[in-house]
Amino acid sequence: MSWDKEIDELHHRGTLAEAMGGADKVARQHEFGKLTIRERVDAIVDPGSFHEVGKLAGVGQYDNDGNLVSFTPSNYIFGTAEIDGRAVMISGDDFTVRGGSADASIGAKRMQAEGLALELGLPHIRLVDGMGGGGSVKTIETAGRTYIPQIAGWDTIVGHLGVAPSVSLALGSVAGIGAARVTTSHYSVIVKDTAQMMIAGPALVDWASLGMLARKN
């Protein structure tokens, strides 16, 4: 019995995951002077040291015969790596898939990244380039509720602060949960000109402002 077919399928899915949001979305990321998440990881870690976890997590579309037609990967990647020979956990948002929104990722990946960093006692490097989630309209439409104020796994993030260094880089439009992840670190950096941090996005601010005006009138 040969597993060649199954192994080829895994390699195919891995190739689709590396395409991220597609050529047009990658080009748009570059147009705004930003690297993709995979380019960022490659630029930071020691060459060949990144061991990705959960690369195949995502949403697939199949034909009537069960063949994979298209694949949208999770917009969050993580894994172990080395920086200057020191083991670290590194994670980051993929802005090319729904703007890096937290509610468009596979939530278990974020929790596993934080949990492994805590369990292994590794420094965690977060490359944050995504909007919030939980309070978004999309989440409420699909889940029928918001998961705010309880944020699953946040106790793990806080617990890690007492175990190993935590560094966050704000590399694009960072709002909501993304902004919280940046601030809940020992050391945070925000990139000049190409990055912004906010509690919520412009659409929510506009909605809230209109609501306040309506109440005043």
C-alpha positions in Angstrom: 0.0 0.0 0.0 1.4 3.4 -1.0 0.7 6.8 0.7 2.0 8.7 -2.3 -1.4 10.1 -3.2 -2.1 11.3 0.3 1.4 12.8 0.6 1.0 14.6 -2.7 -2.3 16.0 -1.5 -0.6 17.4 1.6 2.1 19.0 -0.5 -0.6 20.5 -2.8 -2.5 21.9 0.2 0.8 23.4 1.6 1.4 25.1 -1.8 -2.1 26.6 -1.7 -1.6 27.8 1.9 1.7 29.5 0.8 -0.3 31.5 -1.8 -2.1 33.2 1.1 -4.9 35.4 -0.2 -3.9 35.1 -3.8 -1.6 37.0 -6.2 -3.8 40.1 -6.3 -4.0 40.4 -2.5 -0.3 39.9 -2.2 0.4 42.6 -4.9 -1.9 45.0 -2.9 0.1 44.3 0.3 3.3 45.2 -1.6 1.6 48.2 -3.1 1.2 49.7 0.3 4.9 49.1 1.1 4.2 46.1 3.3 5.6 42.6 3.3 3.4 39.5 3.5 3.4 37.5 6.7 5.6 34.8 5.2 8.1 37.3 3.9 8.2 38.9 7.4 8.9 35.6 9.1 11.6 34.7 6.6 13.2 38.1 7.1 13.3 37.8 10.9 14.2 34.2 11.7 17.5 32.3 11.1 17.4 30.7 7.6 15.7 27.3 7.5 14.8 27.4 11.2 11.0 28.1 11.0 8.9 25.0 11.7 5.3 25.9 11.0 2.4 24.5 13.0 -1.1 24.2 11.5 -0.1 25.2 8.0 -3.0 23.3 6.4 -5.8 24.9 8.6 -8.3 26.7 6.4 -11.5 26.4 4.4 -11.6 24.2 1.3 -14.0 24.1 -1.6 -14.6 20.7 -3.3 -16.2 19.5 -6.6 -18.9 16.8 -6.7 -16.2 14.1 -6.8 -14.6 15.3 -3.6 -11.6 16.9 -5.3 -10.2 20.0 -3.8 -10.9 23.0 -6.0 -9.7 26.0 -4.0 -8.4 26.6 -0.5 -8.4 29.7 1.7 -5.8 29.3 4.5 -6.2 30.7 8.0 -5.0 34.3 8.1 -2.7 33.5 11.1 0.5 31.5 11.0 2.8 30.4 13.8 5.6 28.1 14.6 8.9 27.6 16.3 12.1 29.2 15.0 15.5 30.5 15.9 16.7 34.1 16.0 20.4 34.5 16.4 20.5 30.8 17.5 17.9 31.3 20.2 14.6 29.3 20.1 11.5 31.4 19.9 7.8 31.2 19.1 6.8 33.4 16.2 3.3 34.2 15.0 1.7 36.7 12.7 -1.4 37.9 10.9 -1.9 37.4 7.2 -3.5 40.7 6.0 -4.1 39.2 2.5 -6.9 37.1 3.9 -9.8 39.3 5.0 -7.5 42.0 6.4 -6.0 39.7 9.1 -9.3 39.9 11.0 -9.2 37.8 14.1 -12.7 36.4 13.5 -11.6 35.1 10.0 -8.7 33.0 11.4 -8.9 29.6 13.0 -9.2 30.7 16.6 -7.5 27.5 17.9 -4.3 28.5 16.2 -3.9 31.6 18.2 -4.6 29.8 21.4 -2.2 27.0 20.5 0.6 29.5 19.7 0.2 31.3 23.0 -0.2 28.0 24.9 2.9 26.5 23.4 5.0 29.6 24.1 3.9 29.4 27.7 4.4 25.6 28.0 7.8 25.6 26.4 8.9 28.8 28.1 9.8 30.4 24.8 10.0 34.1 24.0 7.0 35.0 21.7 7.4 37.3 18.8 4.1 38.6 17.4 3.9 40.2 14.0 0.5 42.0 14.2 -1.2 43.2 11.1 -4.9 42.6 11.5 -8.1 44.0 12.7 -10.2 43.0 15.6 -12.9 40.4 15.9 -15.5 39.2 18.3 -17.4 42.5 18.3 -17.4 42.6 14.5 -20.6 42.5 12.5 -19.4 39.4 10.6 -19.0 37.5 13.8 -22.4 38.4 15.1 -24.0 37.4 11.8 -22.3 34.0 11.6 -22.3 33.1 15.3 -25.4 35.0 16.5 -23.4 36.5 19.3 -20.1 38.2 20.3 -17.4 36.6 22.3 -16.6 39.9 24.0 -16.0 40.6 26.9 -14.7 37.1 27.6 -11.7 36.4 25.3 -10.7 32.8 25.3 -7.1 32.2 26.0 -6.3 35.7 27.3 -5.3 34.3 30.6 -2.6 32.4 28.8 -1.2 35.5 27.2 -1.1 37.3 30.5 0.5 34.2 32.2 3.2 34.1 29.6 4.4 37.6 30.7 5.7 36.0 33.9 7.6 33.2 32.1 9.4 34.6 29.0 9.9 37.7 27.0 7.0 38.9 24.8 7.6 41.2 21.8 4.9 42.6 19.5 5.3 44.5 16.3 2.4 46.6 14.9 3.0 46.4 11.2 -0.2 47.7 9.6 -3.8 48.5 10.5 -4.2 47.2 14.0 -7.5 47.4 15.9 -9.4 45.8 18.6 -8.0 42.4 19.7 -4.9 43.1 17.5 -4.2 46.3 19.5 -4.7 44.4 22.7 -2.2 41.8 21.7 0.4 44.6 20.9 -0.1 46.3 24.3 0.0 43.0 26.3 3.7 42.6 25.7 7.0 43.5 27.4 8.1 45.4 24.4 6.1 46.8 21.5 7.1 48.6 18.3 4.8 50.4 15.8 6.1 51.0 12.3 6.1 54.7 11.3 3.9 55.7 8.3 2.6 52.2 7.4 1.0 51.2 10.8 -1.8 52.5 12.9 -3.3 51.3 16.2 -6.9 52.0 17.3 -9.5 50.6 19.7 -11.9 50.1 16.8 -12.0 50.7 13.1 -13.4 53.8 11.3 -16.8 52.1 10.5 -17.5 51.4 14.1 -16.4 54.9 15.2 -18.8 56.4 12.6 -21.6 54.2 13.7 -21.0 55.1 17.4 -20.8 58.8 16.6 -24.0 58.8 14.6 -25.7 57.0 17.5 -24.5 59.7 20.0 -25.7 62.5 17.7 -29.1 60.8 17.4 -29.5 60.6 21.2 -28.6 64.2 21.6 -31.2 65.3 19.1 
